[in-house]
Amino acid sequence: MTTTTETAARTTVLDASGVTMRFGGLTAVRNVDLQVNAGEIVGLIGPNGAGKTTFFNCLTGLYVPTEGKVSYKGTVLPPKPHLVTKAGIARTFQNIRLFANMTVLENVLVGRHTRTKEGLWSALLRLPGYSKAENASRERAMELLEFIGLQDKADHLARNLPYGDQRKLEIARALASDPGLLLLDEPTAGMNPQETRVTEELIFAIRDQGIAVLVIEHDMRFIFNLCDRVACLVQGEKLVEGTASEVQSDERVIAAYLGTPFEGAPGADEVAEVEKAEASAATTTSTEEEDNR
């Protein structure tokens, strides 16, 4: 864990200010402010439907916020996922998105594309510059596989990996873009206690390499052991932010997790409508991203 003095002296990596996301007349995220400093691990918690993943999507260009702005190291980010990745932010997803029929090594190499400067003709003609870049990418990919403990499975198909290894591979692919900030969306979902401990140690190791981490998680023991600060979202609004001990003892957080209704809480129909709108927006963005590749 870091001290308050150490955190204050750090450079702000992520600065989300007044982020709001509406789908039609429904507001999924409302006026959320959040900062992440260099070398810091910040947790984002909240009950189901709190807007956590929607907020992540606003940070990474999958959604264009209705209001507010997102800055990385002082520069406002363009609302395009591939440009956000190029700027220095990488992420994983709640549902694993590996290339199942590609090898473990090939999956990590995909993550290197934003750091490869060689053009189309260089690749087609196999010019010396392309070969040098390709060798450097393979070397870096193998370093990352060794870092997460999958170097011996480099030639295995991703689909044949155990679930916990697939989660680690997705993290390695994100790290392949050399980010300064890594966003993890429920990295321990579906894991057993041993796999969860391994993931916790991996995230600490990532932080020790100077990479800031922002993580969504429902496992409260995991998140409070891991994070320097924790923010809690409820119904799209930031309810509280502070140290692990401050947040876990806050009566409003306890009430939110117990299901105590808040004034203006959306009904089941409204929640379903927001989820439908999010799914539609995600599909559209995914298609646009494929066109950009």
N, C-alpha and C positions, 0 to 999 in steps of 0.2 A: 504493500500500500504506500501511497505518497502522502506527504504532509501538505497542509494548506499553503505554507510558505513556498514549497517547491512548485506547487501547481500555479500559484499566482505569478511566479517568475517565468512561466512558460509562454511560448508563442501560441496564440489561438490558431488552431488548424481549421476547425469548422465553426462557422457563425451563422446559425439559422435565426432569422429575425422576423417575427410576425407571420410565420408561415400558416396560411389558411388554404384549405382545399375543399371546394364545394362540388357536388355532383347535382346539377339542377338546383333545386331549392333546398337540398340537404347538405349540411356541413359536416364533413368527416374529420377534419382537423381545423381547429380554430385558434388563430393568433398564438402559435407556439414559438417560444424563444428557447434556443439551446446552443451552448458552446461546448466544444471539445478542444482541449489543449494538447500540445505535443506530448507524447509519452504517457498519455492518460487513458484509462479504461472507464468508460461511462456506460451505465446500464439504462435501458428504457423498459419500464414495466407498465402493466395495466391489464385489466380484465379483457376478455375477448370482446372485440368490437370497439376497443378504446381508440383506434386510429393509429396504432404503432406502425404497422406495415405501410399504411398510406403515407405516413410521415416519412418513412424510409424512402418510399418511391418519389416523394417530392425532393428529397436530398440528392437523389441519384439521377434525376432527369427523366425518370419513367413517367412522372406527372409534372405538368407545369403548374406551380402553385397559383391559385386564384389571386392570392395576395401574399405579400412578404417577399423576402429574398434569401438566397442561400449563397454564402461566400466560403471559398477555400483559400486559406492563407491570404486573405484580404482581397481576393478577386471574385466577383460575382460569377457564379457558374452558369454556363449555357444550358438550356433545358433539353439536352440530348445525352442519353446514357453513354455513348462512345466517347463524347467529348468530356464528360465528367470523369470517366475512367482515365482518359489521357491526361487530365488535369492533376490526378493523383488520388482519386477516391475509388476504392474497389468494394464489392459487396458479395455476399452469398445470399441465397434465398431460403425461405421457409420450406419450400418443396425443392428437393435436390434437382439441379438442372445440369447434369453432366451429359456428355455425348456418349451414350451407352455403348455404341459400337466402335468407339475409338479406344485406343490403349490409354493407360494411365499417363504415360509420357506425352502422348498426343494431346490429351486434355489440358495438360499444363502448358504445352506449347501454344495452344489457342490463346491462352491468357497473355502471351508475349506480344501479340500482334500490335498493340498500341505503342510498343517500344521498339518496333522494327521499322527502320527508315528506308529500306530498300524498296524500289518501285516495281511495277509490273514487268517492265522489260528486263530488268535485272534478274527477276525470277525466271522468266521464260527462257532467257538466253544463258542462264546459269553463270552469270558473270562472277568474277572473283569476290566482289563486294557482297554478293548475295550468299555465296558459300561461307564466307567469314561470319556474316550475321547469323546464318543458320546454325553454324557450329557454336557460336556464342549463346544462342537461344537454347540449344540442347544442353549445353553445360550448365546454364542457369536453371533450367528445368530440373535437371538431375540434382542440383544443389538443394532445390526446394523439396524434392521427393525425399532426399536424405533428411532434411530438416523435420519433415512430418513422419518419417519412418516408413516410407513406401518405396524406397529405392529398389528393393528386391522384387517389386511388383510392377516395374515400369512397363513391361511388355504385356501385362494382363489387360484384358478388356475391362473397361470401367464397370460394366454391368455385372461382372463376376466378383466384384469386391464385396466383402461384408458391409453392412450398413454403416458401421462406424468409420470404416476406411473410406467409404464414399463421401462422407461428411468431411473428412480430413482432406481428401482430394479436391473437393470444391474450394476449400480454404487455400490450398496450394495454388490452384488456378487463379484465384483472386490475387494472391501475393505475387504471381508472375508478372503483373503489370507494374510492380515496384511502387505500391501506393504509400502515401504518407498517412492515410486514414483508411481503416478497414471496417466496414459495416457488416455485422453478422446477425442474420435474422433467424432466431431460435436454433443456434448451432447444436444444442444437445437434445432437440426434440426426438423422441423415440429411442434414446440411448439408455443403456443400463448404467448403474452407478459407477462401474469401473471405466466405461467409455466416457462418462461425464467427467471423471477426474482427469483422464488423459487430455480431454478437450480443454479443461481449465489450465492445465500445465502448458499446453500448446499456446493458449492465448497469452499467458504470462510471458512465454518465450518470444512471442511476436512483439509484445510491448517492449521487452528488453532490447529489441532490435531498433527501437526508436519509432515504431509505428503506433499511432493512436488508434484506439478501438472503441466503436460504439456498438453495443450489443442489445438485441431484444431477446428476452427470455422469460419463460413462465416458471422455471425452477428457481424459487426464491432463495434457497440455500446456496445454489450455484451463483446467483447474481450478487448476493450480499457478500459472499466470500471473495468474489472476483473484483468488484468495481471500486474505484476511488469515489465516484459520485453516482447517484441513481436519481432518475426523473420518473415520475409516475404520471401517465396519461389516463384520464377518465373522460369518456364521451368526447374525445378529440381535443380536450384542453389539458394543459399541464397543471396538475393538481398540486404537486409539491416536488421540490428538488433539494437534495442534500446528501449527506453521508449515509452509508448503509444503516447505521444505528438511528439516525434521524428519521429516515423514510419508513423503516419497518416498525417504528413505534408511533407513527403518525396515525391518529384515530380516523382521519379521512381515508387514508389508504386502506386501513383495516376494514372500514365500512364498505369501500368499493369492492374489495375482494369477497366480502360476505354477501354482496348483492343488494346492499341497502340502496333503495332508489334515490336518485337526486332529482331536484326540481328540473323539469323539462327533459327528463330522460326519454329517449326515443323508444317507441314501441317496436314489437317484433317486425311489423310490416315495414316500418321506416328503415330498420337495420337491414332487412333483406333487400330493400331498394338501393341502399348505399352499396351493399356488397355486389349487387348486379351491375351497378354503374362502374364500380372499380374493376370488375372482371372485364367489362366491355372496353374500358380505357386501357387496361393492360394488354388486351388482345391487339388493339390498334397500335399501341406503342411497340409491341413485339414485332409486328409486321414491318413497321417503319425501320426498326433496328436491322432486320434481316436485309432490307433494301440498302442499308448503309454499309453492309459488310462486303 
